Amino acid sequence: MREHYRHFNAATVIDASEAYKAHLQKGGVMFMTLAGAMSTAELGRSLAEMIREGKVHAICCTGANLEEDIFNLVAHTHYVRVPHWRELPAKEEVKLHARHLNRVTDTCIPEEEAIRRLERAVLDEWTRADKSGERYFPHEFFYRILLSGKLKKFYDTDPKNSWLLAAAERNLPIIVPGWEDSTLGNIYAAHCMEGDVKNVHTVRSGIEYMMMLADWYTATAKKSSIGFYQIGGGIAGDFPICVVPMLHQDLRRKGVPLWGYFCQISDSTTSYGSYSGATPNEKITWGKLGADTPRFVIESDATIVAPLMFAYVMGK
């Protein structure tokens, strides 16, 4: 049992899940954010099904979650598990590094089978687009790779468990703020420095992502209430939730509705020095949520809570 389980509040989880279902039943759509290392924690096992059932309509995630879903797809059996990672001495970490194993909590991602395998595929797409003067968002490059089938021969786990593949098949809008802060982002910078990619803007930017999100929110909100389901803290949640006050206060648009539902799963304590630990009520003062918006905070480990909520929403 994980130590964060002590914070688990079953009543809040049920209430938040019921409100999620009610939001969808009223014709609402759900915007989901993924922080932390949820892809390496294999959230795709339940999230992919949520996407296929039409219970998630757009996603904002970190660059790590974007790429790590594919890493797992093509290198699953090459991963190395470290069950006693909290007690791992530094000399054992050095040994993992020497074996080209990159540790994420209790799971080590293999350099060659995962990272370099994806690099070779995406580099072909970067250079092709660069030479033709085309520009795409980070997730669009990954969509092109997955839908082309060029990685199929490397699939190392059941593809039905890949949330990014499910999203690509539905052409789900994805926002990836701060993509540069990821393994593939670092690799892209290196290829730009080496001259393999001539135009650094071949991969579109975070500012363009915000503009894309503003257009999506404006168009979608005309037809449906938009809910906000946040897993973890950081930029994955902070970036997209600000689109509403931007539309109101900076673009001065009238009649743009606030987010229609809010749920955050986080074990972060709310304080000045916490990791994006603001309470939902604080978001009211910033023009993100309303006084009547259903609001929930579940203080627990998202690797436990999110799959439980997904199962509840899907009626499992």
C-alpha positions in Angstrom: 0.0 0.0 0.0 1.4 3.4 -1.0 2.0 5.9 1.8 -0.2 8.5 0.2 -3.2 6.2 0.5 -3.7 7.6 4.0 -5.1 10.8 2.5 -7.7 8.9 0.4 -11.2 10.1 0.9 -13.7 7.7 -0.7 -16.7 10.0 -0.3 -14.9 12.8 -2.2 -13.8 10.4 -5.0 -17.4 9.2 -5.4 -18.8 12.7 -5.4 -16.2 13.9 -7.9 -16.9 10.9 -10.1 -20.7 11.4 -10.0 -20.2 15.0 -10.9 -17.9 14.0 -13.8 -20.7 11.6 -15.1 -23.4 14.2 -14.6 -21.3 16.8 -16.5 -21.1 14.4 -19.5 -24.7 13.4 -19.3 -25.7 17.1 -19.6 -23.8 17.3 -22.9 -20.6 18.7 -21.3 -17.1 17.9 -22.5 -14.0 17.1 -20.4 -10.6 18.6 -20.6 -7.9 16.5 -18.8 -4.4 17.4 -17.7 -1.6 15.0 -17.0 1.4 16.0 -14.9 3.9 13.8 -13.0 4.9 10.5 -14.6 1.5 9.1 -15.3 2.4 7.6 -18.7 5.2 5.6 -17.1 2.8 4.6 -14.4 0.8 3.2 -17.2 -2.3 5.3 -16.8 -3.0 4.4 -20.5 -4.4 1.1 -19.4 -7.6 3.0 -18.3 -7.2 6.4 -20.0 -7.1 4.9 -23.5 -10.5 3.3 -22.8 -11.9 6.6 -21.5 -10.7 8.3 -24.7 -12.2 5.6 -26.9 -15.5 5.9 -25.1 -15.7 9.6 -25.7 -15.3 10.6 -22.0 -12.2 12.8 -22.6 -12.3 15.4 -25.3 -8.9 17.2 -25.0 -5.7 16.8 -23.0 -3.0 19.0 -21.7 0.2 17.1 -20.7 3.8 17.6 -20.1 6.3 16.6 -22.8 7.4 13.7 -20.6 3.9 12.2 -20.5 3.6 12.7 -24.2 6.8 10.8 -25.1 6.7 8.3 -22.2 3.5 6.7 -23.4 5.3 5.8 -26.7 8.4 4.7 -24.8 6.3 2.2 -23.0 4.5 1.1 -26.2 7.8 0.2 -28.0 10.0 -1.0 -25.1 7.7 -2.3 -22.3 9.5 -5.6 -21.7 12.9 -3.9 -21.7 11.9 -1.7 -18.7 13.7 -2.6 -15.4 11.7 -2.3 -12.1 13.3 -1.2 -8.9 10.9 -2.1 -6.1 13.0 -0.6 -3.2 13.8 2.6 -5.0 13.5 4.7 -1.8 16.4 2.9 -0.2 18.6 2.8 -3.4 22.1 4.0 -2.6 23.9 6.4 -4.9 26.3 3.7 -6.1 23.3 1.6 -7.4 22.0 4.7 -9.2 25.4 5.0 -10.9 25.2 1.3 -12.0 21.8 2.0 -13.5 23.2 5.0 -15.4 26.1 2.8 -16.7 23.4 0.4 -18.1 21.7 3.4 -19.8 18.6 3.0 -17.7 16.8 6.2 -16.8 14.9 5.8 -13.5 11.4 7.3 -13.0 10.4 6.4 -9.4 10.4 2.5 -9.4 10.7 2.1 -13.2 13.8 2.5 -15.4 13.3 3.5 -19.1 16.0 1.9 -21.4 17.9 4.4 -23.5 18.3 2.4 -26.8 15.0 0.5 -27.0 12.8 3.4 -25.9 14.4 6.8 -26.3 16.7 6.3 -29.3 14.1 4.1 -31.1 11.6 7.0 -31.0 14.2 9.6 -31.8 15.0 7.8 -35.1 11.4 7.8 -36.1 10.6 11.4 -35.1 13.8 12.8 -36.6 12.6 11.6 -40.0 9.4 13.6 -39.5 11.3 16.7 -38.2 13.7 16.8 -41.2 11.0 16.1 -43.7 8.8 18.9 -42.4 11.8 21.2 -42.1 12.9 20.7 -45.8 9.3 21.3 -47.0 8.8 24.3 -44.9 6.0 22.7 -42.8 5.5 23.3 -39.1 3.6 21.1 -36.6 3.0 20.9 -32.9 4.9 18.3 -30.9 1.9 16.0 -30.5 1.1 16.3 -34.3 4.5 14.8 -35.1 3.8 11.9 -32.7 0.4 11.5 -34.3 1.9 11.2 -37.7 4.4 8.6 -36.5 1.7 6.5 -34.8 -0.8 6.7 -37.6 1.8 5.9 -40.2 2.4 2.5 -38.6 6.2 2.9 -38.8 6.6 1.9 -35.1 4.2 -1.1 -35.3 7.0 -3.6 -35.7 8.4 -2.4 -32.4 5.2 -2.6 -30.4 6.1 -4.3 -27.1 2.8 -4.2 -25.3 -0.8 -4.3 -26.2 -1.5 -1.0 -28.2 -4.9 -0.8 -26.7 -3.2 0.4 -23.6 -1.6 3.4 -25.3 -3.6 6.6 -24.5 -1.6 8.6 -27.1 -2.5 6.1 -29.9 -6.2 6.2 -28.8 -6.0 10.0 -28.9 -4.3 10.0 -32.4 -7.0 7.7 -33.7 -9.7 10.2 -32.6 -7.5 13.3 -33.5 -8.0 14.5 -30.0 -6.7 18.1 -29.3 -3.6 17.9 -27.2 -1.7 20.8 -25.6 1.9 20.4 -24.5 3.2 23.5 -22.8 6.9 23.5 -22.0 7.6 20.7 -24.4 11.2 21.8 -24.6 11.6 20.4 -21.0 11.4 16.8 -22.2 13.8 14.2 -23.5 12.7 14.7 -27.1 12.7 18.4 -26.6 16.4 18.2 -25.6 17.1 15.9 -28.6 15.3 18.4 -30.9 17.5 21.2 -29.6 20.6 19.1 -30.3 19.5 18.4 -33.8 18.9 22.1 -34.4 22.4 22.9 -33.1 23.9 20.2 -35.3 22.1 21.6 -38.4 19.9 18.5 -39.1 16.9 20.8 -38.6 17.5 24.3 -40.1 14.4 26.1 -38.8 14.0 25.9 -35.0 10.4 26.8 -35.4 9.6 23.6 -37.4 8.2 22.4 -34.1 5.5 25.0 -33.1 5.8 26.8 -29.8 4.0 27.0 -26.5 2.5 30.4 -27.3 1.0 28.9 -30.4 -0.4 26.2 -28.2 -2.2 28.8 -26.1 -3.6 30.4 -29.2 -4.8 27.0 -30.4 -6.4 26.3 -27.0 -8.1 29.7 -27.0 -9.7 28.9 -30.4 -10.7 25.4 -29.3 -12.2 26.7 -26.0 -14.1 29.5 -27.7 -15.6 27.2 -30.4 -16.4 24.3 -28.0 -17.9 26.6 -25.3 -20.5 27.8 -27.8 -22.0 24.3 -27.8 -20.9 22.6 -24.5 -19.8 23.3 -20.9 -16.2 22.4 -20.5 -14.9 20.6 -17.4 -11.4 20.6 -16.1 -9.9 17.4 -14.7 -6.4 17.9 -13.3 -3.9 15.1 -12.4 -1.0 16.6 -10.4 0.3 20.1 -10.4 2.7 22.1 -12.5 2.5 23.5 -16.0 0.1 20.8 -17.3 -2.7 22.3 -15.2 -1.5 25.9 -14.7 -1.1 26.6 -18.4 -4.5 25.6 -19.8 -6.8 26.8 -16.9 -5.6 30.3 -17.6 -7.1 30.4 -21.1 -10.5 31.5 -19.6 -9.2 34.7 -17.8 -7.1 35.4 -20.9 -10.2 35.4 -23.1 -12.0 37.6 -20.6 -9.4 40.0 -19.4 -6.8 40.2 -22.2 -9.0 39.7 -25.3 -12.0 41.3 -23.6 -14.4 38.8 -25.1 -17.9 38.8 -23.8 -20.0 35.8 -23.0 -17.2 33.2 -22.7 -18.3 30.8 -19.9 -16.0 29.7 -17.1 -14.9 26.1 -16.6 -18.0 24.1 -15.8 -16.4 21.4 -13.5 -13.1 21.2 -11.6 -11.4 18.3 -10.0 -7.7 18.0 -9.0 -5.9 14.9 -7.7 -2.8 15.9 -5.9 -0.9 15.2 -2.7 0.5 18.7 -2.7 -0.2 20.8 0.4 -1.7 24.2 -0.4 0.8 26.9 0.6 3.1 29.5 -1.0 5.9 27.1 -1.4 3.8 24.1 -2.5 3.9 22.6 -6.0 0.9 24.2 -7.6 -1.2 23.6 -4.5 -3.8 26.3 -4.8 -7.3 25.4 -3.7 -10.2 25.6 -6.1 -11.8 28.6 -4.3 -8.6 30.6 -5.0 -9.2 30.1 -8.7 -12.5 31.9 -8.4 -10.6 35.2 -7.7 -8.7 34.7 -10.9 -11.8 34.3 -13.0 -11.2 30.7 -13.8 -14.1 29.1 -11.8 -17.4 30.4 -10.6 -19.0 30.2 -7.1 -21.4 27.5 -8.4 -18.8 25.4 -10.3 -18.6 21.8 -8.9 -15.2 21.8 -7.2 -13.2 18.8 -5.8 -9.7 18.3 -4.5 -8.6 14.7 -3.8 -5.4 14.6 -1.7 -3.9 11.2 -2.7 -1.7 9.5 -5.2 -3.2 9.9 -8.7 -1.9 6.5 -9.8 -4.5 5.0 -7.3 -7.3 7.5 -7.6 -7.5 8.3 -11.3 -8.0 4.6 -12.5 -10.7 4.2 -9.8 -12.5 7.3 -11.0 -12.2 6.3 -14.6 -13.7 2.9 -13.8 -16.6 4.6 -12.0 -17.2 7.0 -14.9 -17.2 4.1 -17.3 -19.5 2.0 -15.1 -17.0 -0.7 -14.6 
